[in-house]
């Protein structure tokens, strides 16, 4: 998914990155447990200002994305685009590259349901396309993470639950997934995955 996550942001609000949930503060390697006691009460702009001044760029990216999908206890972000834009405008050179790389790699490490949640928060321009894109990219995750057919089915079921009443996103995902299955058939995709899901 490299270099593709940014397209979900409006042209003004490009940038940032994701990866693990560990955020290291500059100089002491401490985690986000060392945030100021009033951190959650601060505005999104104040939160990101603190992070870019005290935390390594790649860890800032991870923190932003983890917080966006509610995986940082006690911390929430109201606007992914606001914090992303601030970081993108602040970082330069290698710091910006570290930030972007971490942010760009993060979605592919997430299960489908969490990946959808994160991308929905970023899909300001074209949320309709999101389902197709998730489906088209899913075969790469299956390959890279060596998922079995049973694991794929379990993940798709969780994704379906996460979609709730949004059946259109789920159907678009299946359409994109089947297109990718056909394109990858006979290559390095497990044959049992193809057979089970081509008519799913």
Secondary structure, DSSP 4 states (H G I P E B T S, - for coil): -TTTGGGGS-GGG-------S--PBTTT---GGGS-TTGGGS-HHHHHHHHHHHB-HHHHHHHHHHHHTT-STT---S-HHHHHHHHHHH--HHHHHHHHHHHHHHGGGS-HHHHHHHHHHH-SS-GGGHHHHHHHHHHHHHHHTT--HHHHHHHHHHHHHHHTT-HHHHHHHHHHHHHHHHHHTTTTS-HHHHHHHTT-
